[in-house]
C-alpha cells in the first residue's frame, strides 16, 4: 500500500455495501417520504446520517419541502401549468426510458 492510499480505499467492498453511499441516501431519503423502508434499511440509513452532515441536511430539506408542499392549498397547485415545451421534453424522456 503506498502513501497515497486512503483509509476508504483500504476497506473491502462488502463493507461499503452495508452502509448506503451518499448517492444511495439521496434516493432513499426521497423514497422514505412516500413509504416505509424495512427496519434494517432504516438502521443503515441512520448510521450513515450519524456520520454525514450533508446527507442530514439534505434529508431535513426534503422533509421541509414535503411538508411545505402538503400545506399549500389545492387552488394554488391547480393553477400551475408547465409550458408545452417542458411537457414535450418530459414526455420524450419518459418514452425513451420506457424503451
Secondary structure, 3 states (H helix, E strand, C coil): CCCCCCHHHHCCHHHHHHCCCHHHHHHHHHHHCCCCCCHHHHHHHHHHHHHCHHHHHHHHHHHHHHHHHHHCCHHHHHCCCCCHHHHHHHHHHHHHHHC
